[in-house]
Amino acid sequence: MHYDMLVGRHKRKWKTIELMTRNYWWLGVTKEVGRYIERYNVCQQYKNRSKAPAEKLIPNVILEKPWSYISADFITKLPLAQGYNMILVGYDQFSKIAYFIATIEKTLAKGLARLFRDHV
């Protein structure tokens, strides 16, 4: 394609279409040339990025046993059902097991710790 040639590179879409249609024409040439330019590897690799480059990646810690790394979260503002309006979610990162414990929003930290201990 004309876009692949060194002379045709990095021009706008319409300039490339103009160069193509001097020698070739088919139904849908504009759409096909536009798609080709959008996917062109050289242009995609050298585009200026508006974001700062990402930080250096740090590998995840490899867990060796269950319950060595757990997380907890809350699902709140639920409609009242059987006297409960919040769910405490306990999750084990190693075994990928999640526990869902029904509770109320007014439960204090000590009560949540007890729920977590008793159900998880």
N, C-alpha and C positions, 0 to 999 in steps of 0.2 A: 504494500500500500504506500501511497505518497508520504504518509506520516512516518513510515519506517526510515525513509531516506534522511540523511543528515540535514539536508536543506529544509525538509518539511517538518522537522521536529520542533516541538515547543511553540508552534503557532496556534492560533485559536482554531476552534472547530470549523468556523465558516471558511477560513483560508484553506484548510485541508480539503473541505468539501469542494471548494472552487477548483483546486488543483486536480482532484479526482474526476470531477465532471468534465474537465477539458478533454480527457481521453476515454472515460468510461461513464456509463449510465445504466442503471437498473432501477426497478421499482423499489422504493424504500432506501435509496442510497444515503439520504441524509440521516435517517435513524440508525442505519448500520454503521456508518462512519462515526457518528456520535458515540455509540456504544463501544466501538473499537478504541476510540481515544480515551474514554473513561477507564477502560481496563488496561491501557498500555502500561506495561511494567516499568519502563524507564521513567516515565513521568510520575508514576505513583511512588517510586522509590526516592525521587529527588524533590518532591513537593516541599515547600516551606511549611513547617508546622508552627501553629500558633501557641501550642502548649510547650512547657519546659519538658526536657527529657525525663523519663521515669527514673526513680532512684534505683540503686543497685538491688537486685533481688536477693532475698534472704530465704534459704530453704526452710520448709516447715520442720518442726521437731518431730522425729519419729517416735511414736508412743510405743511402749513396750508391754503395758498391761492395762486391763480395763480399769476405769475409774481413777486413772492418774491425772486426767485432765477433763474436767466437767464444766458445763456452763448452765446458767439458769436465765430464764426470761419470763416476762409476764405478758399475758394477753388480757387487756383491761377493757373497761367500758362495755362489757357485755350485758345483754338484758338478763334480768334476774331469772334463774332457772333452778328449781329445787333449792332455793335459798343461797345460791352461789352466783357471783357476777364477775369472777376473775379466774384465770387459769394460770397456775405456776407450771412452767415447762422446765424439766431437768433433762439434760442431754449429755451422754457420754461420748466424747470424741473418738475413742478407740473402737468401741463396739457399734457406734452409730445408733444407740438405743435412746429413745426419747420417752419420758414419762410426763403425763399430763395430769395435774392434780387440781381439782376444783377447790376454790376457796373464795373468800370475800375480800374486797378492796381494803377494808379496815383492819386486816390482819397486820400485826406488828412484826418486826424483824425476827423476834424470838419465836413467834408462832410460825413464821415461814420456814425458819431453820428446823423447827420440830417437824413440820409437814414434809420437808425435804428428807430429813433423816428417816422418818417413819415409812414413807412411800417409795423412796428411791434406794 
